[in-house]
Amino acid sequence: MKDPITPEVFAHLVDLAALELEPTQSEYLRLQLNHQLKAIQELEAIPLESGIEISAHGVPYTPENSPAPREDIIRPYPDPGSIIAQAPATDSGYIVVPEIPHITLK
């Protein structure tokens, strides 16, 4: 496998993500990520004919074999006030969300 994730690179990524991992957890995750990268590289190595269109699967969806999209129907909730009343803080019928403090990462 080319360019595996080294312990140093993984430690840097863990630090950037502000994660706290035990050494055994860190090594396990690093090895699992390397296994995933190896699988992706193996898939990339499969020779494909040129001109094949990108798709998520091998079954083309055409109007003949796929159902029509459902119609969007607005169905208002009968008593939105009962939901709003459960919120810890409200203002003029809206739920007040506490501010999330921002942390500057190194």
N, C-alpha and C positions, 0 to 999 in steps of 0.2 A: 504494500500500500504506500502510495506517495504522500508525503507530508502528514504523518499522523500527529494528533494533538499530543504535544509533549507535556510532562507534568508542569513545566514552567509556564507554558502558554495557558494551560488549564487553570493554574493558580491565578494568573492574571485575569482571565475571564471571570472566575469566581469573585475576585476582588472588585472588578467592574460592576458585576451584578449585585454586589453587597450581600453575598450569601455567606452563611456560616455553615461549613461542612466539616464533619469529622474526617480525619485522614483516610479512613477506610471507605467512607461515603464518597469522598473526592476521587479516590482511585477507581472505585466501581463505576462512577458516572463517566470518568474519563475513558475507561475501557469500553463502556457501552457506546459512547459517542464515536469512538474509533471504529467499532463494529458497524455502526450505522453508515459512517463515511465509506467504509470498505464495500458495503452492500451497494451504495449509490455508485461508487466507481465501477463495480462489476456490471451494474445496469447500463452505465454510460458506455461500457466497452462492447456492448452487443451491437454488431453491425446491422444497420437498417438501410433499406433502399431509399434512395433520394426521392423526394416528392411526397413522402408519406406525411399527411396532415397530422398536426398535433391534436390529440384527443384525450379525454380523461378515461375512456374505456373504448372497447372495440365495437360497440353497438351504436350506429348512427341514429339520432332522433330526428325523425321526419314527421310532418303533419299526419302522415298515414299511420304511423305506428306509435305515436305518443299522444297522450290525452291533452286536450286543450287546457290552458291555464284556468284556474278557478276565478270566478268573478270576485273582486274585492267588495265586500259589503261592510259598511260601517255599522257597528252595533255598540252604541254607547252603553257603558256600565250604568245600571239603574240608580245606584246610590254612591257616586264617587266620594261624597263627604264622609262615608264610613271608612273608606281607605285613608283619606287625608287625616282623619281623627286619630289614626293609629301611629302617625309619624311623631317623633319626639319633638320636632319643631316645624312650624308652618308660618307662612306669611301670605295673606290674601288668597288663600286656597291653594298655595303651592308648598311643596315640601322643601324645607331649608336643609341643604346639605352642608355639613361642616367643612371648613376649608382644610385642604390637605397640605400640611407643611412641605415645602420643597427643600430637598437636601442637595447640596452641590457635591457631586462625586469628584474624586481625584482624577 
